Amino acid sequence: MKIAFIGGTGPAGLGLGARLARAGHEIAIGSRSVERAQEAAAKVVALAESDVTAGTNEEIVGAADVVFLAVRADAQPDAVRALGGLLDGKIVVSMANPLTVADGRAIYQAPAEGSLAEEAQRHAARARVVSAFHEIRVSRFAKVDREIDSDTVVTGDDDTAKEAIMGLCRDAGVRPIDGGPLYNSRYVEAFVAVLVTINFRYKAGVSYRITGLP
């Protein structure tokens, strides 16, 4: 698949982009600055040993089948609005969590729509928004030779789009679990506050596994 990473210069875009490039997908790294995108793409190439393209966020979206929102939670709404109709018909992946962290605890700050993923769907009404990868510390993606010991709950209202992203999860070394409609993304995003708090308490890097599935 052709995959664009919006704001792909951070650890989420670098590591996940490298994993998916290794799996044979065509990766494009985007930024508001072409220079920053090119610098990040060079890092992905070093990790993936595969060709990666770079450009502004607007430039890389047009050819993409899937668009990952790899920006910070507080920057995601503006990023989606800036792309506007360029996202029409695209599968758009929301993976950020609207949390504030202080004094060893995390607080979930829900947008008016209930979750960042639902907010993205409102701002890009003709996109096919899917929520995934919320539970995984982004630094783990860059360890490209290691399978990630975590499940991710994937939600979305378009079953075809959701299935496509579940396939990308597997390619990235993460087991996907179908979590139902996009509405449920609010519960996934909120639970990450619990995971962050556990990590603080135990000085660990926990995630979770769903048991009892066939």
KASUL-V193076 format. One record per backbone hydrogen bond with DSSP energy under -0.5 kcal/mol. NH is the residue of the N-H (numbers start at 1). CO is the residue of the C=O. If there is no record, write none. Layout:
# KASUL-V193076
NH|CO ; NH|CO
This chain:
# KASUL-V193076
3|1 ; 3|26 ; 4|66 ; 5|28 ; 6|4 ; 6|68 ; 8|5 ; 8|30 ; 10|7 ; 14|10 ; 15|11 ; 16|12 ; 17|12 ; 17|13 ; 18|14 ; 19|15 ; 20|16 ; 21|17 ; 22|18 ; 23|19 ; 24|21 ; 25|20 ; 26|1 ; 27|25 ; 27|51 ; 28|3 ; 29|53 ; 30|5 ; 31|55 ; 37|33 ; 38|34 ; 39|35 ; 40|36 ; 41|37 ; 42|38 ; 43|39 ; 44|40 ; 45|41 ; 46|42 ; 47|43 ; 48|44 ; 49|45 ; 53|27 ; 55|29 ; 57|31 ; 60|56 ; 61|57 ; 62|58 ; 64|61 ; 65|2 ; 66|2 ; 67|91 ; 68|4 ; 68|66 ; 69|93 ; 70|6 ; 70|68 ; 75|72 ; 76|72 ; 76|73 ; 77|73 ; 79|75 ; 80|76 ; 81|77 ; 82|78 ; 83|79 ; 84|80 ; 86|83 ; 87|84 ; 88|85 ; 89|126 ; 90|87 ; 91|65 ; 92|90 ; 92|128 ; 93|67 ; 94|92 ; 94|130 ; 95|69 ; 95|93 ; 99|97 ; 100|107 ; 102|105 ; 105|102 ; 107|100 ; 109|98 ; 110|108 ; 114|111 ; 119|115 ; 120|116 ; 121|117 ; 122|118 ; 123|119 ; 124|120 ; 125|122 ; 127|124 ; 128|90 ; 129|127 ; 130|92 ; 131|155 ; 132|94 ; 136|133 ; 140|137 ; 141|138 ; 142|138 ; 142|139 ; 143|140 ; 144|142 ; 146|143 ; 148|173 ; 149|147 ; 150|148 ; 151|208 ; 152|175 ; 154|152 ; 154|177 ; 155|131 ; 156|180 ; 157|129 ; 159|157 ; 162|158 ; 163|159 ; 164|160 ; 165|161 ; 166|162 ; 167|163 ; 168|164 ; 169|165 ; 170|166 ; 171|167 ; 172|168 ; 173|170 ; 174|169 ; 175|150 ; 176|174 ; 177|152 ; 179|154 ; 179|177 ; 184|181 ; 185|182 ; 186|183 ; 187|184 ; 188|184 ; 189|185 ; 190|186 ; 191|187 ; 192|188 ; 192|189 ; 193|190 ; 194|191 ; 195|191 ; 196|192 ; 197|193 ; 198|194 ; 199|195 ; 200|196 ; 201|197 ; 202|198 ; 203|199 ; 204|199 ; 211|209
